[in-house]
């Protein structure tokens, strides 16, 4: 959102404005970012649909951007953790000639995840899958 607004407002010079806004987000100053977005949006009457609601986007998600509190709590910041988990799931699902649908995919994921934890977890997962079917 910041890059879209920055590019439309500042063109090639967007990086400086965006980086300053990102730094404020990192510091937990979401209200400053909202104010800066509103200042830019007041500069002209017509903006593309993609940027016209930028300030509103940050206003609506203010509680989701308390990065200092999230860091203090030890939460990961960024998409790396989620992307890594998705790769792990994909790795567990894919194999030569394998094609999974709904129930079978869920069962296979459960078994493969349990298999990573040792034979006891495998046995328990297998029992649960058999009972579910």
Phi and psi restraints in degrees (value plus and minus 20) as a CYANA .aco file:
   2 UNK   PHI     -85.0   -45.0
   2 UNK   PSI     -62.5   -22.5
   3 UNK   PHI     -84.7   -44.7
   3 UNK   PSI     -60.4   -20.4
   4 UNK   PHI     -81.1   -41.1
   4 UNK   PSI     -67.1   -27.1
   5 UNK   PHI     -85.9   -45.9
   5 UNK   PSI     -65.5   -25.5
   6 UNK   PHI     -80.0   -40.0
   6 UNK   PSI     -64.4   -24.4
   7 UNK   PHI     -83.7   -43.7
   7 UNK   PSI     -62.1   -22.1
   8 UNK   PHI     -89.4   -49.4
   8 UNK   PSI     -54.7   -14.7
   9 UNK   PHI    -103.3   -63.3
   9 UNK   PSI     -59.8   -19.8
  10 UNK   PHI    -138.4   -98.4
  10 UNK   PSI     -23.7    16.3
  11 UNK   PHI      38.9    78.9
  11 UNK   PSI    -146.3  -106.3
  12 UNK   PHI     -86.4   -46.4
  12 UNK   PSI     -40.4    -0.4
  13 UNK   PHI    -113.2   -73.2
  13 UNK   PSI      -2.8    37.2
  14 UNK   PHI     -86.9   -46.9
  14 UNK   PSI     -50.8   -10.8
  15 UNK   PHI     -75.6   -35.6
  15 UNK   PSI     -64.7   -24.7
  16 UNK   PHI     -81.6   -41.6
  16 UNK   PSI     -66.0   -26.0
  17 UNK   PHI     -84.9   -44.9
  17 UNK   PSI     -65.4   -25.4
  18 UNK   PHI     -84.4   -44.4
  18 UNK   PSI     -66.5   -26.5
  19 UNK   PHI     -81.4   -41.4
  19 UNK   PSI     -57.5   -17.5
  20 UNK   PHI     -85.4   -45.4
  20 UNK   PSI     -59.9   -19.9
  21 UNK   PHI     -88.3   -48.3
  21 UNK   PSI     -60.7   -20.7
  22 UNK   PHI     -82.8   -42.8
  22 UNK   PSI     -59.6   -19.6
  23 UNK   PHI     -81.4   -41.4
  23 UNK   PSI     -60.9   -20.9
  24 UNK   PHI     -84.7   -44.7
  24 UNK   PSI     -60.0   -20.0
  25 UNK   PHI     -80.7   -40.7
  25 UNK   PSI     -66.1   -26.1
  26 UNK   PHI     -78.9   -38.9
  26 UNK   PSI     -55.7   -15.7
  27 UNK   PHI    -101.0   -61.0
  27 UNK   PSI     -25.1    14.9
  28 UNK   PHI      69.1   109.1
  28 UNK   PSI      -7.1    32.9
  29 UNK   PHI    -117.6   -77.6
  29 UNK   PSI      43.5    83.5
  30 UNK   PHI     -83.5   -43.5
  30 UNK   PSI     -57.1   -17.1
  31 UNK   PHI     -82.1   -42.1
  31 UNK   PSI     -54.8   -14.8
  32 UNK   PHI     -86.2   -46.2
  32 UNK   PSI     -60.5   -20.5
  33 UNK   PHI     -84.1   -44.1
  33 UNK   PSI     -63.6   -23.6
  34 UNK   PHI     -80.1   -40.1
  34 UNK   PSI     -65.6   -25.6
  35 UNK   PHI     -81.1   -41.1
  35 UNK   PSI     -63.0   -23.0
  36 UNK   PHI     -85.7   -45.7
  36 UNK   PSI     -58.4   -18.4
  37 UNK   PHI     -83.9   -43.9
  37 UNK   PSI     -64.0   -24.0
  38 UNK   PHI     -83.4   -43.4
  38 UNK   PSI     -57.7   -17.7
  39 UNK   PHI     -80.4   -40.4
  39 UNK   PSI     -66.0   -26.0
  40 UNK   PHI     -84.8   -44.8
  40 UNK   PSI     -63.5   -23.5
  41 UNK   PHI     -86.2   -46.2
  41 UNK   PSI     -45.2    -5.2
  42 UNK   PHI     -95.6   -55.6
  42 UNK   PSI     -31.9     8.1
  43 UNK   PHI     -89.2   -49.2
  43 UNK   PSI     -45.3    -5.3
  44 UNK   PHI    -169.0  -129.0
  44 UNK   PSI     141.9   181.9
  45 UNK   PHI    -102.3   -62.3
  45 UNK   PSI     -54.4   -14.4
  46 UNK   PHI    -134.2   -94.2
  46 UNK   PSI     103.4   143.4
  47 UNK   PHI    -145.1  -105.1
  47 UNK   PSI     140.0   180.0
  48 UNK   PHI     -87.0   -47.0
  48 UNK   PSI     137.4   177.4
  49 UNK   PHI     -79.2   -39.2
  49 UNK   PSI     -49.4    -9.4
  50 UNK   PHI     -89.5   -49.5
  50 UNK   PSI     -42.2    -2.2
  51 UNK   PHI    -135.4   -95.4
  51 UNK   PSI     -34.4     5.6
  52 UNK   PHI     -80.2   -40.2
  52 UNK   PSI     -47.3    -7.3
  53 UNK   PHI    -124.5   -84.5
  53 UNK   PSI      -0.2    39.8
  54 UNK   PHI     -78.8   -38.8
  54 UNK   PSI     -70.6   -30.6
  55 UNK   PHI     -81.3   -41.3
  55 UNK   PSI     -60.5   -20.5
  56 UNK   PHI     -83.2   -43.2
  56 UNK   PSI     -57.8   -17.8
  57 UNK   PHI     -77.4   -37.4
  57 UNK   PSI     -67.1   -27.1
  58 UNK   PHI     -90.9   -50.9
  58 UNK   PSI     -55.9   -15.9
  59 UNK   PHI     -83.1   -43.1
  59 UNK   PSI     -63.6   -23.6
  60 UNK   PHI     -89.6   -49.6
  60 UNK   PSI     -44.6    -4.6
  61 UNK   PHI    -132.1   -92.1
  61 UNK   PSI      -1.3    38.7
  62 UNK   PHI     -70.0   -30.0
  62 UNK   PSI     -65.7   -25.7
  63 UNK   PHI     -88.8   -48.8
  63 UNK   PSI     -40.8    -0.8
  64 UNK   PHI    -105.1   -65.1
  64 UNK   PSI     -20.0    20.0
  65 UNK   PHI    -141.4  -101.4
  65 UNK   PSI       9.1    49.1
  66 UNK   PHI    -106.4   -66.4
  66 UNK   PSI      47.1    87.1
  67 UNK   PHI     -81.4   -41.4
  67 UNK   PSI     -57.9   -17.9
  68 UNK   PHI     -80.2   -40.2
  68 UNK   PSI     -61.6   -21.6
  69 UNK   PHI     -86.8   -46.8
  69 UNK   PSI     -59.5   -19.5
  70 UNK   PHI     -85.0   -45.0
  70 UNK   PSI     -60.3   -20.3
  71 UNK   PHI     -86.3   -46.3
  71 UNK   PSI     -61.1   -21.1
  72 UNK   PHI     -81.0   -41.0
  72 UNK   PSI     -54.9   -14.9
  73 UNK   PHI     -99.2   -59.2
  73 UNK   PSI     -28.0    12.0
  74 UNK   PHI      65.4   105.4
  74 UNK   PSI      -6.0    34.0
  75 UNK   PHI     -95.3   -55.3
  75 UNK   PSI     124.2   164.2
  76 UNK   PHI     -91.4   -51.4
  76 UNK   PSI     122.0   162.0
  77 UNK   PHI    -131.0   -91.0
  77 UNK   PSI     103.2   143.2
  78 UNK   PHI      94.4   134.4
  78 UNK   PSI     159.2   199.2
  79 UNK   PHI    -116.7   -76.7
  79 UNK   PSI     -22.8    17.2
  80 UNK   PHI     -76.8   -36.8
  80 UNK   PSI     -63.1   -23.1
  81 UNK   PHI     -83.4   -43.4
  81 UNK   PSI     -64.6   -24.6
  82 UNK   PHI     -87.3   -47.3
  82 UNK   PSI     -63.8   -23.8
  83 UNK   PHI     -81.2   -41.2
  83 UNK   PSI     -60.0   -20.0
  84 UNK   PHI     -84.5   -44.5
  84 UNK   PSI     -62.1   -22.1
  85 UNK   PHI     -83.0   -43.0
  85 UNK   PSI     -59.8   -19.8
  86 UNK   PHI     -83.9   -43.9
  86 UNK   PSI     -60.6   -20.6
  87 UNK   PHI     -83.1   -43.1
  87 UNK   PSI     -59.7   -19.7
  88 UNK   PHI     -83.5   -43.5
  88 UNK   PSI     -61.4   -21.4
  89 UNK   PHI     -86.0   -46.0
  89 UNK   PSI     -64.4   -24.4
  90 UNK   PHI     -80.2   -40.2
  90 UNK   PSI     -61.3   -21.3
  91 UNK   PHI     -80.9   -40.9
  91 UNK   PSI     -59.8   -19.8
  92 UNK   PHI     -92.0   -52.0
  92 UNK   PSI     -43.2    -3.2
  93 UNK   PHI    -113.1   -73.1
  93 UNK   PSI     -42.0    -2.0
  94 UNK   PHI    -122.7   -82.7
  94 UNK   PSI     118.9   158.9
  95 UNK   PHI    -184.2  -144.2
  95 UNK   PSI     144.6   184.6
  96 UNK   PHI     -76.3   -36.3
  96 UNK   PSI     102.0   142.0
  97 UNK   PHI      56.0    96.0
  97 UNK   PSI     -15.8    24.2
  98 UNK   PHI    -104.4   -64.4
  98 UNK   PSI     113.0   153.0
  99 UNK   PHI    -157.0  -117.0
  99 UNK   PSI     101.0   141.0
 100 UNK   PHI    -137.7   -97.7
 100 UNK   PSI     128.2   168.2
 101 UNK   PHI    -147.8  -107.8
 101 UNK   PSI     136.5   176.5
 102 UNK   PHI     -14.2    25.8
 102 UNK   PSI    -114.7   -74.7
 103 UNK   PHI     -81.9   -41.9
 103 UNK   PSI     -61.9   -21.9
 104 UNK   PHI     -85.0   -45.0
 104 UNK   PSI     -58.4   -18.4
 105 UNK   PHI     -84.8   -44.8
 105 UNK   PSI     -64.1   -24.1
 106 UNK   PHI     -81.0   -41.0
 106 UNK   PSI     -63.5   -23.5
 107 UNK   PHI     -84.5   -44.5
 107 UNK   PSI     -63.5   -23.5
 108 UNK   PHI     -84.6   -44.6
 108 UNK   PSI     -61.7   -21.7
 109 UNK   PHI     -82.3   -42.3
 109 UNK   PSI     -62.5   -22.5
 110 UNK   PHI     -82.0   -42.0
 110 UNK   PSI     -64.8   -24.8
 111 UNK   PHI     -86.1   -46.1
 111 UNK   PSI     -64.8   -24.8
 112 UNK   PHI     -86.8   -46.8
 112 UNK   PSI     -57.5   -17.5
 113 UNK   PHI     -86.4   -46.4
 113 UNK   PSI     -62.0   -22.0
 114 UNK   PHI     -85.5   -45.5
 114 UNK   PSI     -57.0   -17.0
 115 UNK   PHI     -83.1   -43.1
 115 UNK   PSI     -46.0    -6.0
 116 UNK   PHI     -94.6   -54.6
 116 UNK   PSI     -39.5     0.5
 117 UNK   PHI    -114.4   -74.4
 117 UNK   PSI     -28.3    11.7
 118 UNK   PHI      99.9   139.9
 118 UNK   PSI     151.2   191.2
 119 UNK   PHI     -87.4   -47.4
 119 UNK   PSI     -52.5   -12.5
 120 UNK   PHI     -82.5   -42.5
 120 UNK   PSI     -65.3   -25.3
 121 UNK   PHI     -85.0   -45.0
 121 UNK   PSI     -57.4   -17.4
 122 UNK   PHI     -80.0   -40.0
 122 UNK   PSI     -68.8   -28.8
 123 UNK   PHI     -79.7   -39.7
 123 UNK   PSI     -64.1   -24.1
 124 UNK   PHI     -86.0   -46.0
 124 UNK   PSI     -63.0   -23.0
 125 UNK   PHI     -83.2   -43.2
 125 UNK   PSI     -62.0   -22.0
 126 UNK   PHI     -82.3   -42.3
 126 UNK   PSI     -62.1   -22.1
 127 UNK   PHI     -81.0   -41.0
 127 UNK   PSI     -63.7   -23.7
 128 UNK   PHI     -84.9   -44.9
 128 UNK   PSI     -59.9   -19.9
 129 UNK   PHI     -86.1   -46.1
 129 UNK   PSI     -62.1   -22.1
 130 UNK   PHI     -83.6   -43.6
 130 UNK   PSI     -60.3   -20.3
 131 UNK   PHI     -87.1   -47.1
 131 UNK   PSI     -54.5   -14.5
 132 UNK   PHI     -90.6   -50.6
 132 UNK   PSI     -46.3    -6.3
